[in-house]
Amino acid sequence: MTDSVPPAFQVEAVAEGEGTRFAVTELGGTTRHYHVTGGEQADYIAFYTAVAHDYGTRIPHRFDVPVSEAKGPAWQPLLTENVSPTILSGYGDPAMLKTPDGYYLVATSNDAPDAFPILRSTDLQSWEHLGFVFPEGHAPEWTAQGRHVADFWAPEMAKVGDEYWLAYTAREKSNALAIGLARSPSPTGPWTDLGRPLLSGGVMLYPPADPNAPKPAMSGGVIDSHIFIDADGEPYLFWKQDTNGVWPRPLAGLLREHPGLIAELFDSEEDRRTAAFAAAVQPWANGRRPMERFFLMQPLIDAALGSWPRVRRVLEEFAHAGHIIEAMRTPIRGQRIARDGTLIGEPTIVLANDLDWEGHLIEGPWVTRQNGRYWLFYAGNDFCTPNYGIGVAVADHPLGPYEKHLEPLLKSTRTWWAPGHASVAPGLDGNPQLFFHAFFPNTGGYNAFRALLTTPLRFTDAGVEVG
């Protein structure tokens, strides 16, 4: 490891209402003051943009990644604005279900008062907002609720036997992310929750109470549940282990302990300064709410993804980073589930992020059976940025083994950014369609609007094609 030590920062922070006042001092320099007026991602992007101007750190969400062809493939926009004032951020993580009386769509609602909008269409053009799975005041008792507290993500509706199941992600009151299950006789509800998590997310165990103790595994949480019904009617549950949410602060802490490691991880001066700043702000981030921790660490995540193969290699060779490398692996698991909601047997890891384009995560699994084989669509990389894309893998059994296509099936274009979290349903002509979300160009982030788009799919012996 190099003996050179990057610029060091001292960061002092004080909460003020919904915002924070920061005092930032670079070693040997003057102190500058910043006021983050709120706790949303846009507030922190503005803060880090100012820090980048003053101290030469990385500009957050610098949207300069290469995109595909100028006009984009045959992606048809279906919903490009909120159809109701109670739908606050569009149609992220869209799950489409086709029934005899039309298409039903459910989508992420984040921390909005009403959780999981339900929409219906008969022609994929005109949409009727039918309400919410959990209207304000009716969310399950076990879930954390309220603005800046709740996180209701990735609902998905499936017909299992004579009833409808809705699997979803929610934050427990412990702040761990978990998977819930609700049932209804109809796609429009009313929905009856299990009254407890179907899968509990556990807790983030780092740092331990004893600073000299070995660093334990970081469980993070479980998110992005998917219910697949096989040809014989047997249901399977798929989900993602969400450890990507817990490695950035441990990495920043490691850089506090070993500042010389920064030069090994990053080549550019701005990314070295970014890492040094993250190390300085990490103690404050440790005490913030989960999504705010993510916002505070976002520039470090961006820097790591910008040099991903190098960062991963250096950390793999560093003796004290095993727990961080472990958390940078986000497996997707699958398991049979009985009609009464009981999980059967043991879970199987069906995919993990092992391609460079996927970066520090894969998520949003969706399995469809086509031409006698099982196709697993998934999203990879950072959902906030144009690096996000949709990949696909194929297997001869729902639980694999799966063989990935080496390149993303969909990636950002000049027209739409960060396509992700797809679902598959028959189109109006009966042929399979991919339904997914994407940001308008130059936008992205938590609670930013995500549009609903679709594209036809063609499955062949050689693979799958879009458009």
Secondary structure, 3 states (H helix, E strand, C coil): CCCCCCCCEEEEEEEECCEEEEEEEECCCCEEEEEECCCCHHHHHHHHHHHHHHHCCCCCCCCCCCCCCCCCCCCEEEECCCCCCCCCCECCCCEEEEECCEEEEECCCECCCCEEEEEEECCCCCCEEEEEEECCCCCCCCECCCCCCCCEEEEEEEEECCEEEEEEEEEECCCCEEEEEEEECCCCCCCEECCCCCECCCCCCCCCCCCCCCCCCCCCCEEEEEEEECCCCCEEEEEEECHHHCCHHHHHHHHHHCCCHHHHHCCCHHHHHHHHHHHHHHHHHHCCCHHHHHHHHHHHHHHHHHCHHHHHHHHHHCCCCHHHHHHCCCCEEEEEECCCCCEEEEEEEEECCCCHHHCCCEEEEEEEEECCEEEEEEEECCCCCCCCEEEEEEECCCCCCCEECCCCCECCCCCCEEEEEEEEEECCCCCEEEEEEEECCCCCCCCCCEEEEEEEEEEECCEEEEC
